[in-house]
Each structure stands twice: as structure tokens, then as C-alpha cells.
Amino acid sequence: MVLTFILVVILSGFIPTIPEMLIAFLIMLLSAFIFIAFGITLSTYFPNRDVAGVTSGTILFPIIFISGAFLSIYSMVSFIIPVAQINPVTICIESLKTILLRGGTLSDIYVNLILLGAIGLLLFSFAVYRMNKTINAIQK
């Protein structure tokens, strides 16, 4: 998080205020929550750590690549754009750009925060369901 703020200041010359930093922290917290829930869910489908690590890397690389972190999603192939727009990482990055680079406020990104919260809640609920199912199968 500190690195993100340092890069914002160095690359854009924009110094975020305390409320902007708190909102950015909330966005980063939600994105971490989503990744943890996604990782837990994936781990229940694989027999060991090695397979889970390779497979999750194979799945996460395209998710991050089409997120708009490296290049604009609108410069991508047209059929990828709708997928990129519903990508949780894209939502996080666009929210951070709005807050940290464009001087946006909470009212500018409240829809994104609601979407991130809903995605996180769904993924976490599914992760708990899968983990319970896996634990029950091991205990039998």
C-alpha cells in the first residue's frame, strides 16, 4: 500500500489526502479479500499444493493481464472488453485510479465498492462451502 502511494506521488505528482488514502486502503482490503477467497476456493479443487500453485498462477495471470493494470482495456480485442469490465481486478484498479489519480470521492466509486463487496461476499461464501465440503470428506 505504501508503495502504491509513493508511486502515485512520484509518477503523477498528486499527493493523496488522508480520506483518499483511507478509501484506497478500503479498496485494497476488498481486493485482498477477493483474492484470498478465490485462492481458498481453488485450493479445494486440487489434490496437492504443487498442482494448486501452478493452476492458480495459470488462472490468475490472465485475470491480472486483462485488468487494465498494464494497458487500457479499451486497447484490447473487442470481445475481451466486456470480460475485462466485470473483472474484479479491473474494478479495483479503476477505483484506485479514480481516487488517487483523478481526485475522486467516495460518491464517484460507491457502485464499484458495492460490486467488490458483493463479489467478495459471494466468493467467500462459496469458499466456506467448498472448505466445509472438503473437510467433511476428509473426516469420513
Helices and strands as residue ranges (DSSP letters): H 2-12, H 18-43, H 49-65, G 73-75, H 81-86, H 88-96, I 97-101, H 106-139
